[in-house]
């Protein structure tokens, strides 16, 4: 199987590439040229980790706002499956730059769909949406057929893109699949989300800010489980034309997360503050029974094990980085 992963240099994209490569897929990981350059030039541990995940994949610098280049890429690769994981990585990123978000999450997705529809080999298009499309959860867990009333720009653009996917591919031979993950975390995440912040605090001793820890709930999902769901979305016959929640399937409060972190790494200092962001919906767990029944999706990583892995990896990579610095210093002195 051949696949193009748009957004392949990102956190989830790199993990997906690594999983598919292990399964014998031929992978082209495409992303903005600047994103690929940053992976090569950056000394950040998260970027080095993602570079390693992408070993064995073809890399291609493509801006999805340029339909011609997207079409040329697909013509060159002739993929069986196109995974679309593009756009801002966080709700805050979309909110702070709405014009740029609209360019990638609306026009960019439309460009990709036009290119996919115009080439002959692609059998399936997998779009990574978000649990943010549900807005405030009306029940816990929330199923795919629940109302979608997003309260953030990010959720609104994701829902609009879902509509584009279904409309563009409705009468084509390409099978659309929409995946809605939630609160994805894991090694290699370079964004200022809560789990990377915890890992950074455990390493540096700096304090972290946690807002409204008792009432803020999320379905924390290990990236390893999420990319399993994405692979099934791209390959399982029963996935065609469907929407799937892909997550751990369990709601946890931020206070639970903090308590787990402080048991694993005593000394982490936390500053609690009240909530102040109206674009953050009241959330809970996603109902993943549809993905379990149709695809055999089986998430395996609970938050305790996933956070322990992230903390251990952060500590190990920091130690390796310090050893490299010590070696370089010794060589300079010698």
Residue pairs with C-beta under 8 A, 6 or more apart in sequence:
1 20
1 24
1 25
1 26
1 80
1 81
1 235
2 25
2 26
2 27
2 28
2 77
2 78
2 79
2 80
2 81
2 121
3 20
3 25
3 26
3 27
3 28
3 79
3 80
3 81
3 82
3 83
3 234
4 28
4 30
4 73
4 74
4 77
4 79
4 81
4 82
4 83
5 13
5 16
5 17
5 20
5 27
5 28
5 29
5 30
5 57
5 83
5 85
6 13
6 30
6 31
6 62
6 64
6 70
6 82
6 83
6 84
6 85
6 86
6 112
7 13
7 30
7 31
7 83
7 84
7 85
7 86
7 87
7 128
8 14
8 16
8 17
8 27
8 28
8 29
8 30
8 31
8 54
8 57
8 59
8 85
9 29
9 31
9 32
9 35
9 36
9 38
9 39
9 50
9 54
9 59
10 31
10 35
10 50
10 85
10 89
11 46
11 50
11 89
11 184
11 186
11 188
11 189
11 190
11 191
11 223
12 85
12 128
12 181
12 184
12 223
12 226
12 227
12 230
13 29
13 31
13 83
13 85
14 29
14 50
14 53
14 54
14 188
15 53
15 186
15 188
15 223
15 224
15 226
15 227
16 83
16 85
16 227
16 230
16 231
17 27
17 29
17 53
17 54
17 57
18 53
18 54
19 224
19 227
19 228
19 231
20 27
20 231
21 27
21 56
21 57
23 231
26 58
27 56
27 57
27 58
28 57
28 58
28 59
28 60
28 73
28 77
28 79
29 54
29 57
29 58
29 59
29 60
30 59
30 60
30 61
30 62
30 73
31 59
31 60
31 61
31 62
32 61
32 62
32 63
33 61
33 62
33 63
36 59
36 61
37 61
38 47
39 47
39 50
39 51
39 54
40 51
42 48
44 190
45 314
45 317
45 318
45 321
46 187
46 188
46 189
46 190
46 196
47 190
48 317
49 187
49 188
49 313
49 317
50 188
53 188
58 77
60 73
62 69
62 70
62 73
63 69
64 70
64 86
64 104
64 108
64 109
64 111
64 112
65 103
65 104
65 107
65 108
65 111
66 111
67 111
67 114
67 115
70 111
70 112
70 115
71 114
71 115
71 118
71 119
74 82
74 115
74 116
74 119
74 122
75 119
78 119
78 121
79 121
79 122
80 121
80 122
80 123
80 124
81 122
81 123
81 124
81 125
81 126
81 234
81 235
82 112
82 116
82 122
82 124
82 125
82 126
83 126
83 128
83 230
83 234
84 109
84 112
84 125
84 126
84 127
84 128
85 128
86 104
86 105
86 108
86 109
86 112
87 94
87 101
87 104
87 105
87 108
87 109
87 157
87 158
87 161
88 94
88 97
88 100
88 101
88 104
88 105
88 154
89 191
90 154
90 191
90 192
90 193
91 132
91 152
91 153
91 154
91 155
91 279
91 280
93 101
93 154
94 101
94 105
94 152
94 153
94 154
94 157
95 152
95 153
95 154
95 279
98 153
101 153
101 154
101 157
102 157
105 157
105 158
105 160
105 161
106 157
106 160
106 161
106 164
109 127
109 161
109 164
109 165
110 164
110 168
113 125
113 164
113 165
113 168
113 169
114 168
116 122
116 125
116 168
116 169
116 174
117 168
117 169
117 172
117 174
122 174
123 173
123 174
123 175
124 174
124 175
124 176
124 177
124 234
124 239
124 240
125 165
125 169
125 174
125 175
125 176
125 177
126 177
126 178
126 179
126 230
126 233
126 234
127 161
127 162
127 165
127 176
127 177
127 178
127 179
128 179
128 181
128 230
129 158
129 159
129 161
129 162
129 178
129 179
129 180
130 154
130 155
130 158
130 180
130 181
130 182
131 142
131 180
131 181
131 182
131 183
131 219
131 245
131 247
131 283
131 286
132 150
132 152
132 154
132 155
132 158
132 281
133 148
133 150
133 155
133 158
133 159
133 162
133 180
134 142
134 146
134 147
134 148
134 149
134 150
134 155
134 281
134 283
135 147
135 148
135 149
135 150
135 151
135 155
135 281
136 149
136 151
136 281
136 282
136 283
137 146
137 281
137 282
137 283
137 284
138 146
138 147
139 146
139 284
140 217
140 251
140 284
140 285
141 219
141 249
141 251
141 284
141 285
141 286
141 287
141 288
142 245
142 284
142 285
142 286
142 287
143 245
143 287
143 289
143 290
144 180
144 243
144 244
144 245
144 287
144 290
148 159
150 156
150 158
150 159
150 281
151 278
151 279
151 280
151 281
152 279
152 280
152 281
153 279
154 279
155 281
162 178
162 243
165 176
165 178
166 176
166 178
169 175
169 176
175 239
175 240
175 241
176 241
177 233
177 234
177 239
177 240
177 241
177 242
177 243
177 244
178 242
178 243
178 244
179 229
179 230
179 233
179 243
179 244
179 246
180 243
180 244
180 245
180 246
180 286
181 221
181 226
181 229
181 246
181 247
182 218
182 219
182 220
182 221
182 245
182 247
182 248
182 283
182 286
183 218
183 219
183 220
183 221
183 247
184 221
184 222
184 223
184 226
185 193
185 194
185 195
185 196
185 220
185 221
185 222
185 223
185 306
185 307
185 310
186 195
186 222
186 223
186 224
186 306
186 309
186 310
187 223
187 309
187 310
187 313
187 314
188 223
189 195
189 196
189 223
190 196
194 208
194 210
194 254
194 257
195 220
195 257
195 307
195 310
196 310
197 208
198 208
198 257
198 258
198 261
198 265
198 268
198 307
198 310
198 311
199 310
199 311
199 314
200 206
200 208
200 314
201 207
201 208
201 268
201 269
202 261
202 264
202 265
202 267
202 268
202 311
202 314
202 315
203 314
203 315
203 318
205 267
205 269
206 269
207 269
207 270
207 271
208 268
208 269
208 270
208 271
209 270
209 271
209 272
209 273
210 254
210 258
210 270
210 271
210 272
210 273
211 254
211 272
211 273
211 274
211 275
211 276
211 277
212 254
212 273
212 274
212 275
213 253
213 254
213 255
213 258
213 272
214 253
214 254
214 255
215 253
215 275
215 282
216 253
216 254
216 275
216 280
217 251
217 252
217 253
217 254
217 282
217 283
217 284
218 251
218 252
218 254
218 283
219 247
219 248
219 249
219 250
219 251
219 252
219 283
219 284
219 285
219 286
220 248
220 252
220 257
220 303
220 306
221 246
221 247
221 248
221 299
222 248
222 299
222 300
222 301
222 306
224 300
224 301
225 246
225 247
225 248
225 299
225 300
225 301
226 246
226 247
228 297
228 298
228 299
229 244
229 246
229 291
229 295
229 297
229 299
230 246
232 239
232 291
232 295
232 296
232 297
233 239
233 244
233 246
233 295
236 294
236 295
236 296
238 294
238 295
239 294
239 295
242 290
242 294
244 288
244 290
244 291
244 294
244 295
244 297
245 286
245 287
245 288
245 290
245 291
246 286
246 288
246 291
246 297
247 285
247 286
247 288
247 299
248 285
248 299
248 301
248 302
248 303
249 285
249 286
249 287
249 288
249 299
250 285
250 302
250 303
251 283
251 284
251 285
252 303
256 303
257 303
257 307
258 268
258 270
260 303
260 304
260 307
261 268
261 307
261 311
262 268
262 270
264 307
264 308
264 311
265 311
288 297
288 299
291 297
292 298
301 309
